[in-house]
């Protein structure tokens, strides 16, 4: 099985890109953190620990307690339907990408958090 290079990227290297993307569209870092927390189960201190430690995306999602409603995340990211991604880790990464996209596009938190 070919392991994607993406899995070895540190969460701390993509996080500032997520922050920039949502802030450029008038959303906040706190809203981003809320979305990440909803998906992963990480509270603020756990999120900071992963950022400080330079945790890889693979280890970040391995430690996550994925929200039971994550399977409700559907749609297209990078031309691929997230619900049809076979690799479980890549699917989790794309779930996060999709949530960040929805936040940046101005969707309500209620809809983003599938409540």
Buried (B, 14 or more C-beta within 10 A) or exposed (E): EEEBEBBEBBBBEBBEEBBEBBBEEEBEBEBBBBBBBBBBEBEEEBBEEBBEEEBBBBBBBEBBEBBEEBEEBEEEBEEEEBBEBEBEBBBBBBBBBBBBBBBBEEBEBEEBBBE
